């Protein structure tokens, strides 16, 4: 449904998958994202796309992966790519950007504790990242708003480019559903993302 929503707005859309826990642990699923991005950069022209206009977006865990790829240039460097050439900008929907694992599965997925800073997007912000748009619904009970607030604050402290949109009464799944016909509230997620993406290619 995400592909359909953005295709109707004249975007060429690639929706990659990645390996999941417990089959793999961090950072392997982020590395999967880097491989997908490198493929898009190398091949999107064959689909009438522009490799200089790649917008990265994701919801929840996908937002976490996309934000790490945007924040930490090392992932794309391992694929022989320069982040500044590959990623035009990033839009994250309800991403857990700056949390500390506190449940057994998450502790196993991201551990040991000495590794936690490497899975926190805020660790890598130095002001040189592509522009970021952070979207969140204030009725979200899955991902805490502190994730957005900490990332936004860190980007601003480092002189980077960041925008945010917080939608009243919108829950975690509602934010993604706003990209479908189920958007009964009329939450302008698609409009806001499109406006952000277009502002970075002028």
Secondary structure, 3 states (H helix, E strand, C coil): CHHHHHHCCCCCCCCCCCCCCCCCCCCHHHHHHHHHHHHHHHHHHHHCCCCCCCEEEEECHHHHHHHHHHHCCHHHHCCCCCHHHHCCEEEEECCCCCCCCCCHHHHHHHCCHHHHHHHCHHHHCCCCCCEEEEEEECCCCCCCCHHHHHHHHHHHHCCCCEEEEEECCCCHHHHHHCCCCCCCCCCCHHHHHHHHHHHCCC
